[in-house]
Amino acid sequence: MSGLPDTDHLLGAIADGLDAAGERTGRTLISATAPASRIDPIAAAFASRLASDRWFCWEQPDRDFALAALGSAHEAVSRGLDRFADVARGCLELARDRIGAGEEGLPPGAGPVWSGGFAFAENGGTDPIWSSFPPALLVLPEVSLCRSGERSFATVNAIGGPGVDGSEVVSRLGARLAALRESSLPLLEPARLGRTEIESVRPPSDFEAAVAAAVGRIRDSEIEKVVLAREVLVRAPAAYDAAAVFGAMRELFPGCYCFCCGTPEAAFVGASPETLIRRSGAGAATVALAGSARRSSDPSVDDHIGQRLIPE
């Protein structure tokens, strides 16, 4: 890939770190970072991920920031009420007395990073689609790519210590770097064959009852604001390409944080927060529509409803 830095420099720094870590009594995190020419980390991640990888993409196009992570040098996993503290403790313990190279003056996101997330429920999602996403997981990737403005960086991570075969680790990371490639994200298919079915996971009445309860609690001054979500299930005749979905999101919502957390079995893709208003000169437009008014099939009626929603 044209944007890669000097891989010999990165691998040499990792080899030196592994030699030093071999003389210690416990595990040691070794990382090496080097500048790269301007690249698209997201496109590189989607094009270069292995079938066995955990992988992660995070981008905010308007701020010209992107971060991508490939593979797992180490994983901190937990569940239950103490999952946040458990995972934090695991990350801190591994990072203690770490060996790093090329980390001076790096922007946020460059250098060794952890990627992952946490479920709201202490034991995670019970549906099979969430089976590859633990209730609490942070991954230290083997390789991460970061772009911040006009600057781009590549970082390589390894775990060293007694009994670790340094030459095998360096060889594996070298193969990973050599396999990196960058290609454009694919486009969403304009027309998919077959019928796509959409259904609510819970009855609509449940959502209506939740809205009514929330409005009542706001009126009683128990809460000031609540965001309600409704889960829907989409059954398509063929799987969607996560790369194409991500590409569409970053085009449509450049002000959002677009993300994709991937496993060998699934991909969790989204964009947040939703853009409320976008200004262009003296005009303002919104893609977030109020849920307090019904939509009409007649655009002129929709315009009238919209005008009524604007405060005097």
C-alpha beads as a LAMMPS data file, in Angstrom:
LAMMPS data file: protein, C-alpha beads

312 atoms
311 bonds

1 atom types
1 bond types

-500.0 500.0 xlo xhi
-500.0 500.0 ylo yhi
-500.0 500.0 zlo zhi

Masses

1 110.0

Atoms # bond

1 1 1 0.000 0.000 0.000
2 1 1 1.473 3.345 -1.029
3 1 1 0.658 5.034 2.277
4 1 1 2.646 2.635 4.447
5 1 1 5.655 3.881 6.416
6 1 1 9.025 2.149 6.499
7 1 1 8.009 -1.345 7.638
8 1 1 11.626 -2.302 8.366
9 1 1 11.771 0.532 10.900
10 1 1 8.548 -0.588 12.605
11 1 1 9.519 -4.245 12.721
12 1 1 13.024 -3.413 13.942
13 1 1 11.603 -1.429 16.846
14 1 1 9.261 -4.317 17.720
15 1 1 12.144 -6.821 17.591
16 1 1 14.241 -4.665 19.941
17 1 1 11.291 -4.364 22.315
18 1 1 10.685 -8.108 22.314
19 1 1 14.347 -8.731 23.170
20 1 1 14.095 -6.339 26.122
21 1 1 10.781 -7.818 27.270
22 1 1 12.274 -11.316 27.267
23 1 1 14.462 -10.324 30.183
24 1 1 11.471 -9.354 32.344
25 1 1 9.328 -11.579 34.526
26 1 1 5.868 -10.751 33.103
27 1 1 4.065 -9.733 29.942
28 1 1 5.054 -6.436 28.326
29 1 1 3.267 -4.335 25.724
30 1 1 5.568 -3.277 22.880
31 1 1 4.424 -0.746 20.274
32 1 1 6.045 1.106 17.418
33 1 1 4.590 4.054 15.491
34 1 1 5.778 5.767 12.322
35 1 1 4.396 8.488 10.019
36 1 1 2.780 7.471 6.756
37 1 1 1.756 9.396 3.686
38 1 1 -1.914 10.416 3.619
39 1 1 -4.110 7.314 3.514
40 1 1 -7.735 6.302 4.023
41 1 1 -7.508 4.076 7.139
42 1 1 -11.116 2.918 6.756
43 1 1 -10.711 1.753 3.160
44 1 1 -7.456 0.028 4.122
45 1 1 -9.115 -1.813 7.015
46 1 1 -12.052 -3.080 4.959
47 1 1 -9.732 -4.183 2.142
48 1 1 -7.092 -5.813 4.372
49 1 1 -9.000 -7.500 7.223
50 1 1 -8.668 -11.254 7.559
51 1 1 -11.638 -13.584 7.954
52 1 1 -10.449 -14.385 11.501
53 1 1 -9.987 -10.744 12.558
54 1 1 -11.620 -8.537 15.073
55 1 1 -11.519 -5.116 13.411
56 1 1 -12.655 -1.588 14.123
57 1 1 -13.319 1.617 12.164
58 1 1 -14.044 5.091 13.545
59 1 1 -14.324 8.256 11.460
60 1 1 -15.662 11.807 11.614
61 1 1 -15.307 13.111 8.034
62 1 1 -15.970 16.792 8.826
63 1 1 -12.999 16.825 11.217
64 1 1 -10.840 14.829 8.810
65 1 1 -10.202 12.187 11.459
66 1 1 -10.184 8.424 10.939
67 1 1 -8.932 5.440 12.921
68 1 1 -8.862 1.778 11.901
69 1 1 -7.669 -1.275 13.833
70 1 1 -6.937 -4.794 12.608
71 1 1 -6.350 -8.036 14.496
72 1 1 -5.873 -8.694 18.205
73 1 1 -2.556 -8.485 20.019
74 1 1 -4.468 -8.730 23.307
75 1 1 -8.105 -8.653 24.485
76 1 1 -9.530 -7.481 27.821
77 1 1 -12.915 -9.174 28.364
78 1 1 -15.416 -9.180 31.236
79 1 1 -19.106 -9.411 32.132
80 1 1 -21.314 -8.602 35.082
81 1 1 -21.670 -5.531 37.280
82 1 1 -17.901 -5.026 37.577
83 1 1 -17.189 -5.309 33.844
84 1 1 -16.078 -1.672 33.422
85 1 1 -13.571 -1.854 36.271
86 1 1 -12.364 -5.312 35.198
87 1 1 -11.600 -4.228 31.649
88 1 1 -9.978 -0.956 32.770
89 1 1 -7.784 -2.869 35.208
90 1 1 -6.737 -5.347 32.527
91 1 1 -5.743 -2.572 30.100
92 1 1 -3.809 -0.641 32.747
93 1 1 -1.931 -3.706 33.960
94 1 1 -0.803 -4.620 30.461
95 1 1 0.261 -1.038 29.687
96 1 1 2.366 -0.746 32.841
97 1 1 6.097 -0.448 31.973
98 1 1 5.325 -0.779 28.277
99 1 1 7.999 -0.273 25.635
100 1 1 7.147 2.270 22.925
101 1 1 8.906 3.806 19.939
102 1 1 8.055 6.803 17.764
103 1 1 5.368 8.242 20.059
104 1 1 6.577 11.821 20.422
105 1 1 4.106 14.515 19.351
106 1 1 1.386 12.159 18.155
107 1 1 -2.218 13.395 17.717
108 1 1 -5.051 11.576 19.534
109 1 1 -5.703 8.197 17.934
110 1 1 -2.125 7.593 16.810
111 1 1 0.042 5.200 18.793
112 1 1 -1.241 2.206 20.775
113 1 1 -5.037 2.361 21.191
114 1 1 -7.745 0.074 22.543
115 1 1 -10.961 -0.404 20.567
116 1 1 -14.222 -2.074 21.506
117 1 1 -17.253 -1.307 23.628
118 1 1 -19.656 -2.211 26.413
119 1 1 -23.211 -3.524 26.497
120 1 1 -25.853 -1.778 28.581
121 1 1 -26.921 -5.140 30.019
122 1 1 -24.412 -6.638 32.441
123 1 1 -24.397 -9.968 30.585
124 1 1 -24.717 -8.527 27.093
125 1 1 -27.251 -9.207 24.387
126 1 1 -29.144 -12.480 24.593
127 1 1 -30.025 -12.668 20.901
128 1 1 -27.662 -14.908 18.841
129 1 1 -26.691 -11.960 16.622
130 1 1 -24.726 -10.520 19.584
131 1 1 -22.949 -13.768 20.467
132 1 1 -19.558 -12.578 19.147
133 1 1 -19.758 -9.288 21.098
134 1 1 -18.918 -9.836 24.803
135 1 1 -20.628 -7.598 27.417
136 1 1 -17.318 -5.742 27.863
137 1 1 -14.440 -5.941 25.398
138 1 1 -11.431 -3.791 24.560
139 1 1 -8.991 -4.990 21.906
140 1 1 -5.372 -3.965 21.459
141 1 1 -4.964 -4.374 17.675
142 1 1 -1.943 -5.806 15.958
143 1 1 -1.988 -2.877 13.523
144 1 1 -3.787 0.468 13.692
145 1 1 -3.923 3.275 11.135
146 1 1 -4.774 6.866 12.047
147 1 1 -5.343 9.991 9.944
148 1 1 -5.670 13.376 11.640
149 1 1 -5.851 16.283 9.214
150 1 1 -2.904 16.076 6.877
151 1 1 -0.980 13.638 9.093
152 1 1 -1.195 9.840 8.971
153 1 1 0.419 7.202 11.178
154 1 1 0.743 3.428 11.430
155 1 1 1.193 1.595 14.736
156 1 1 2.187 -2.015 15.360
157 1 1 1.616 -3.745 18.733
158 1 1 2.949 -6.967 20.229
159 1 1 3.021 -8.687 23.617
160 1 1 6.432 -9.845 24.818
161 1 1 7.804 -11.670 27.813
162 1 1 9.516 -14.899 28.877
163 1 1 8.851 -17.759 26.489
164 1 1 7.632 -15.544 23.616
165 1 1 9.219 -16.402 20.259
166 1 1 10.205 -12.920 19.092
167 1 1 11.098 -14.018 15.560
168 1 1 7.660 -15.614 15.104
169 1 1 5.920 -12.437 16.320
170 1 1 7.968 -10.210 13.999
171 1 1 7.336 -12.560 11.066
172 1 1 3.580 -12.510 11.700
173 1 1 3.463 -8.719 11.960
174 1 1 5.595 -8.401 8.843
175 1 1 3.102 -10.514 6.905
176 1 1 0.261 -8.383 8.278
177 1 1 1.921 -5.157 7.131
178 1 1 2.808 -6.616 3.734
179 1 1 -0.831 -7.589 3.174
180 1 1 -2.192 -4.081 3.813
181 1 1 -3.816 -2.542 0.770
182 1 1 -6.076 0.410 0.095
183 1 1 -9.019 0.398 -2.298
184 1 1 -12.167 2.479 -2.606
185 1 1 -15.150 1.449 -0.510
186 1 1 -17.807 -0.284 -2.629
187 1 1 -21.103 1.418 -3.425
188 1 1 -24.435 0.214 -2.108
189 1 1 -26.345 -1.833 -4.648
190 1 1 -28.928 0.497 -6.263
191 1 1 -31.520 -2.274 -6.550
192 1 1 -31.326 -5.550 -4.632
193 1 1 -33.028 -8.650 -6.015
194 1 1 -35.696 -10.202 -3.867
195 1 1 -37.929 -8.778 -1.170
196 1 1 -36.644 -7.086 1.984
197 1 1 -38.907 -7.453 5.017
198 1 1 -38.892 -5.077 8.009
199 1 1 -40.662 -5.869 11.250
200 1 1 -40.693 -4.472 14.771
201 1 1 -39.112 -6.748 17.386
202 1 1 -41.739 -5.641 19.932
203 1 1 -45.373 -4.640 19.278
204 1 1 -45.894 -0.980 18.286
205 1 1 -48.092 -0.592 21.368
206 1 1 -45.030 -1.146 23.593
207 1 1 -43.236 1.783 21.979
208 1 1 -46.333 3.982 22.177
209 1 1 -46.668 3.134 25.879
210 1 1 -43.002 4.011 26.457
211 1 1 -43.493 7.390 24.749
212 1 1 -46.563 8.105 26.856
213 1 1 -44.721 7.146 30.053
214 1 1 -41.771 9.345 29.128
215 1 1 -44.021 12.335 28.392
216 1 1 -45.739 11.856 31.741
217 1 1 -42.444 11.788 33.642
218 1 1 -41.290 14.947 31.845
219 1 1 -44.538 16.711 32.799
220 1 1 -44.028 15.600 36.411
221 1 1 -40.473 17.076 36.297
222 1 1 -38.915 13.671 37.033
223 1 1 -36.735 13.923 33.922
224 1 1 -35.990 16.655 31.386
225 1 1 -35.157 14.641 28.303
226 1 1 -35.338 11.033 27.178
227 1 1 -34.293 9.329 23.940
228 1 1 -36.346 6.258 23.044
229 1 1 -35.293 3.685 20.478
230 1 1 -37.350 1.085 18.673
231 1 1 -35.662 -2.094 17.481
232 1 1 -36.601 -3.373 14.040
233 1 1 -35.472 -6.523 12.282
234 1 1 -34.579 -6.380 8.581
235 1 1 -34.563 -9.616 6.599
236 1 1 -32.842 -9.206 3.257
237 1 1 -32.403 -11.755 0.445
238 1 1 -28.621 -11.329 0.707
239 1 1 -26.175 -9.984 3.289
240 1 1 -25.327 -6.297 3.188
241 1 1 -21.691 -5.348 2.640
242 1 1 -20.528 -3.539 5.805
243 1 1 -17.975 -1.580 3.768
244 1 1 -20.684 -0.248 1.433
245 1 1 -22.938 0.662 4.376
246 1 1 -20.066 2.511 6.081
247 1 1 -19.207 4.349 2.872
248 1 1 -22.804 5.521 2.492
249 1 1 -22.953 6.697 6.110
250 1 1 -19.834 8.812 5.941
251 1 1 -21.122 10.450 2.759
252 1 1 -24.584 11.184 4.197
253 1 1 -23.548 12.076 7.761
254 1 1 -20.086 13.729 7.594
255 1 1 -20.622 15.474 10.943
256 1 1 -21.300 12.217 12.793
257 1 1 -18.933 9.715 14.354
258 1 1 -19.286 6.776 11.973
259 1 1 -18.213 3.433 13.402
260 1 1 -17.971 -0.247 12.581
261 1 1 -17.007 -2.871 15.150
262 1 1 -16.380 -6.161 13.379
263 1 1 -15.858 -9.796 14.339
264 1 1 -15.404 -12.905 12.183
265 1 1 -19.169 -13.453 12.458
266 1 1 -20.765 -9.999 12.409
267 1 1 -20.368 -6.234 11.991
268 1 1 -21.979 -3.573 14.204
269 1 1 -22.265 -0.394 12.093
270 1 1 -23.688 2.995 13.043
271 1 1 -23.367 6.795 13.115
272 1 1 -23.849 9.090 16.112
273 1 1 -24.909 11.684 17.073
274 1 1 -27.593 12.430 14.507
275 1 1 -27.166 15.750 12.721
276 1 1 -30.012 18.025 13.815
277 1 1 -29.408 21.041 11.569
278 1 1 -26.943 21.702 8.740
279 1 1 -26.397 25.318 7.641
280 1 1 -25.401 26.423 4.162
281 1 1 -25.138 30.202 3.843
282 1 1 -28.448 31.678 4.983
283 1 1 -30.285 28.362 4.634
284 1 1 -30.710 25.576 7.191
285 1 1 -31.738 21.976 6.584
286 1 1 -32.366 19.004 8.861
287 1 1 -32.321 15.253 8.339
288 1 1 -33.750 14.595 11.821
289 1 1 -37.542 14.704 11.639
290 1 1 -39.824 15.220 14.624
291 1 1 -41.717 12.102 15.603
292 1 1 -44.609 14.089 17.030
293 1 1 -46.426 14.571 13.700
294 1 1 -47.586 12.067 11.107
295 1 1 -46.106 12.137 7.602
296 1 1 -48.192 12.635 4.496
297 1 1 -47.851 11.173 1.024
298 1 1 -48.360 14.706 -0.334
299 1 1 -45.125 16.812 -0.161
300 1 1 -47.099 20.059 0.084
301 1 1 -48.958 18.737 3.124
302 1 1 -45.613 17.701 4.655
303 1 1 -44.350 21.268 4.165
304 1 1 -47.417 22.624 5.940
305 1 1 -46.938 20.196 8.856
306 1 1 -43.285 21.204 9.080
307 1 1 -44.154 24.893 9.251
308 1 1 -46.545 24.211 12.128
309 1 1 -43.732 22.502 14.071
310 1 1 -41.563 25.655 13.939
311 1 1 -41.970 27.734 17.119
312 1 1 -43.429 31.218 16.739

Bonds

1 1 1 2
2 1 2 3
3 1 3 4
4 1 4 5
5 1 5 6
6 1 6 7
7 1 7 8
8 1 8 9
9 1 9 10
10 1 10 11
11 1 11 12
12 1 12 13
13 1 13 14
14 1 14 15
15 1 15 16
16 1 16 17
17 1 17 18
18 1 18 19
19 1 19 20
20 1 20 21
21 1 21 22
22 1 22 23
23 1 23 24
24 1 24 25
25 1 25 26
26 1 26 27
27 1 27 28
28 1 28 29
29 1 29 30
30 1 30 31
31 1 31 32
32 1 32 33
33 1 33 34
34 1 34 35
35 1 35 36
36 1 36 37
37 1 37 38
38 1 38 39
39 1 39 40
40 1 40 41
41 1 41 42
42 1 42 43
43 1 43 44
44 1 44 45
45 1 45 46
46 1 46 47
47 1 47 48
48 1 48 49
49 1 49 50
50 1 50 51
51 1 51 52
52 1 52 53
53 1 53 54
54 1 54 55
55 1 55 56
56 1 56 57
57 1 57 58
58 1 58 59
59 1 59 60
60 1 60 61
61 1 61 62
62 1 62 63
63 1 63 64
64 1 64 65
65 1 65 66
66 1 66 67
67 1 67 68
68 1 68 69
69 1 69 70
70 1 70 71
71 1 71 72
72 1 72 73
73 1 73 74
74 1 74 75
75 1 75 76
76 1 76 77
77 1 77 78
78 1 78 79
79 1 79 80
80 1 80 81
81 1 81 82
82 1 82 83
83 1 83 84
84 1 84 85
85 1 85 86
86 1 86 87
87 1 87 88
88 1 88 89
89 1 89 90
90 1 90 91
91 1 91 92
92 1 92 93
93 1 93 94
94 1 94 95
95 1 95 96
96 1 96 97
97 1 97 98
98 1 98 99
99 1 99 100
100 1 100 101
101 1 101 102
102 1 102 103
103 1 103 104
104 1 104 105
105 1 105 106
106 1 106 107
107 1 107 108
108 1 108 109
109 1 109 110
110 1 110 111
111 1 111 112
112 1 112 113
113 1 113 114
114 1 114 115
115 1 115 116
116 1 116 117
117 1 117 118
118 1 118 119
119 1 119 120
120 1 120 121
121 1 121 122
122 1 122 123
123 1 123 124
124 1 124 125
125 1 125 126
126 1 126 127
127 1 127 128
128 1 128 129
129 1 129 130
130 1 130 131
131 1 131 132
132 1 132 133
133 1 133 134
134 1 134 135
135 1 135 136
136 1 136 137
137 1 137 138
138 1 138 139
139 1 139 140
140 1 140 141
141 1 141 142
142 1 142 143
143 1 143 144
144 1 144 145
145 1 145 146
146 1 146 147
147 1 147 148
148 1 148 149
149 1 149 150
150 1 150 151
151 1 151 152
152 1 152 153
153 1 153 154
154 1 154 155
155 1 155 156
156 1 156 157
157 1 157 158
158 1 158 159
159 1 159 160
160 1 160 161
161 1 161 162
162 1 162 163
163 1 163 164
164 1 164 165
165 1 165 166
166 1 166 167
167 1 167 168
168 1 168 169
169 1 169 170
170 1 170 171
171 1 171 172
172 1 172 173
173 1 173 174
174 1 174 175
175 1 175 176
176 1 176 177
177 1 177 178
178 1 178 179
179 1 179 180
180 1 180 181
181 1 181 182
182 1 182 183
183 1 183 184
184 1 184 185
185 1 185 186
186 1 186 187
187 1 187 188
188 1 188 189
189 1 189 190
190 1 190 191
191 1 191 192
192 1 192 193
193 1 193 194
194 1 194 195
195 1 195 196
196 1 196 197
197 1 197 198
198 1 198 199
199 1 199 200
200 1 200 201
201 1 201 202
202 1 202 203
203 1 203 204
204 1 204 205
205 1 205 206
206 1 206 207
207 1 207 208
208 1 208 209
209 1 209 210
210 1 210 211
211 1 211 212
212 1 212 213
213 1 213 214
214 1 214 215
215 1 215 216
216 1 216 217
217 1 217 218
218 1 218 219
219 1 219 220
220 1 220 221
221 1 221 222
222 1 222 223
223 1 223 224
224 1 224 225
225 1 225 226
226 1 226 227
227 1 227 228
228 1 228 229
229 1 229 230
230 1 230 231
231 1 231 232
232 1 232 233
233 1 233 234
234 1 234 235
235 1 235 236
236 1 236 237
237 1 237 238
238 1 238 239
239 1 239 240
240 1 240 241
241 1 241 242
242 1 242 243
243 1 243 244
244 1 244 245
245 1 245 246
246 1 246 247
247 1 247 248
248 1 248 249
249 1 249 250
250 1 250 251
251 1 251 252
252 1 252 253
253 1 253 254
254 1 254 255
255 1 255 256
256 1 256 257
257 1 257 258
258 1 258 259
259 1 259 260
260 1 260 261
261 1 261 262
262 1 262 263
263 1 263 264
264 1 264 265
265 1 265 266
266 1 266 267
267 1 267 268
268 1 268 269
269 1 269 270
270 1 270 271
271 1 271 272
272 1 272 273
273 1 273 274
274 1 274 275
275 1 275 276
276 1 276 277
277 1 277 278
278 1 278 279
279 1 279 280
280 1 280 281
281 1 281 282
282 1 282 283
283 1 283 284
284 1 284 285
285 1 285 286
286 1 286 287
287 1 287 288
288 1 288 289
289 1 289 290
290 1 290 291
291 1 291 292
292 1 292 293
293 1 293 294
294 1 294 295
295 1 295 296
296 1 296 297
297 1 297 298
298 1 298 299
299 1 299 300
300 1 300 301
301 1 301 302
302 1 302 303
303 1 303 304
304 1 304 305
305 1 305 306
306 1 306 307
307 1 307 308
308 1 308 309
309 1 309 310
310 1 310 311
311 1 311 312
